[in-house]
Amino acid sequence: MNEYDSNRILDLVKKINYISTLNIEEADCYILNTCHIREKATHKVYHDIGRIKKRFKDKKKPITVIAGCVAQAEGDILLEKEKYIDAVVGPQSYHKINKIILDIEKDKIKSNATEFDVIEKFDNLNLVKNSNSNVSSFLTIQEGCDKFCKFCVVPYTRGPEFSRSPEEIFSEAEQLVDNGSRELTLLGQNVNAYNHNDIRLSGLLNLLSKIKDLKRIRYSTSHPKDFTSDLIEVHGNSLKIMPLVHLPVQSGSNKILDKMNRKHTIEEYFQIISKLKDIKKNIQFSSDFIIGYPGETDEDFNLTMSLMEKIRFINSYSFIFSARPGTPSADLKKIDQNITKKRLMIFQKLAEKIKKDYRSQLIGTNVKVLFENKIKNQNMYFGRDEHYNSVIVSSNEDLKGKIRHIKVDKCNMNTLFGKVSSINKMKNFAA
């Protein structure tokens, strides 16, 4: 979601004659858009500010703005602790960024914009065309979360759940597709909680599937509690919805899930997986895991390992528990660091083996790839298959924006390699 927010901030500041630059030393204004999920994010803010100070030691100081969730969570602290910062702008207030920058230019006024103005934000953004189309683009449809998992800062930094109207989303989707997007990833902190006037995510997916030149639809991130039967069914009804579901589980132990306030059981999680497999045979899954949550025993950890073995997630994102200030779990007694590091190493070793086994099974098969770009200075193209695997091929054909069957001939942990398959010539295959 940070990438989408950053792109929309860029759309906004263009209105006051700012353009992006890859050369930091050319910048008149430096905007750092942040995440606050883990502790390292806050440390990175101060590290980056130090880097900017060094770069501009003998030059005019750029306007320095900290945006996003770290700004929301620690706005006053940031402004007090680091005088180099001119403004903090929360994720629901970045539509105000132009006025903030202009005020700083004029009167050097420091600003703390961390109100939860989500409705006003999207009302303003709807007036600004999304000009950041890529072959694969992001589109925010929902923000905030009402689940209050005890480890998570999102309800405090993003606020309560809010769903944009289908009309607004459809209009922005059409803009992106008209500008060249062929795949959209719908974003939300709890994306499958989307509900606007009784139109849920399933209805929105059906609506967006009607856009002719939109070839692929994905969504992230889901919560098991909101994975309703109608959402499961739509996976079997639309060929445009990709057969990969990112469904964070966090732990394989019901005891730990209860401690986390996850509001679902492992049995319910398995039921969702089973129903999706029944309705779409080629579906695959990815997930998030927290290792070493307070109270996790060896037995609890082994249950997480068993879950990984049983479902065999093709991608998993695992982290040692990071206590976030202000969350209910922040003051819980932590597990010895040596134990958590060992558990993480064991878990990631299993996850890597499963991923390696899965990718190896793809060698010799045909995968359907949407190509996103040409690799600079090479006659090679990068794309992703239906399960979001990275794919690189050599080709004399301009593949950008096109879908092709690719025969996989080798792979590593992160990428599949292959050749354009003859199957493309055998079929009347529309890209």
MOQUI-V990836 format. One record per run of one state. SS is the DSSP state (h for helix, s for strand, l for the rest). FROM is the first residue (numbers start at 1). TO is the last residue. If there is no record, write none. Layout:
# MOQUI-V990836
ss:SS from:FROM to:TO
ss:SS from:FROM to:TO
This chain:
# MOQUI-V990836
ss:l from:1 to:1
ss:h from:2 to:16
ss:l from:17 to:23
ss:h from:24 to:26
ss:l from:27 to:28
ss:s from:29 to:34
ss:l from:35 to:39
ss:h from:40 to:55
ss:l from:56 to:62
ss:s from:63 to:68
ss:h from:69 to:81
ss:l from:82 to:86
ss:s from:87 to:89
ss:l from:90 to:93
ss:h from:94 to:107
ss:l from:108 to:110
ss:s from:111 to:113
ss:l from:114 to:117
ss:h from:118 to:125
ss:l from:126 to:135
ss:s from:136 to:140
ss:l from:141 to:141
ss:s from:142 to:143
ss:l from:144 to:153
ss:h from:154 to:157
ss:l from:158 to:161
ss:s from:162 to:163
ss:l from:164 to:165
ss:h from:166 to:178
ss:l from:179 to:182
ss:s from:183 to:187
ss:l from:188 to:190
ss:h from:191 to:193
ss:l from:194 to:194
ss:s from:195 to:196
ss:l from:197 to:198
ss:s from:199 to:200
ss:h from:201 to:208
ss:l from:209 to:215
ss:s from:216 to:220
ss:l from:221 to:221
ss:s from:222 to:223
ss:h from:224 to:226
ss:l from:227 to:228
ss:h from:229 to:237
ss:l from:238 to:240
ss:s from:241 to:241
ss:l from:242 to:243
ss:s from:244 to:248
ss:l from:249 to:249
ss:s from:250 to:250
ss:l from:251 to:253
ss:h from:254 to:260
ss:l from:261 to:265
ss:h from:266 to:279
ss:l from:280 to:283
ss:s from:284 to:291
ss:l from:292 to:297
ss:h from:298 to:311
ss:l from:312 to:314
ss:s from:315 to:320
ss:l from:321 to:336
ss:h from:337 to:361
ss:l from:362 to:365
ss:s from:366 to:374
ss:l from:375 to:379
ss:s from:380 to:385
ss:l from:386 to:389
ss:s from:390 to:394
ss:l from:395 to:402
ss:s from:403 to:411
ss:l from:412 to:414
ss:s from:415 to:420
ss:l from:421 to:422
ss:h from:423 to:426
ss:l from:427 to:431
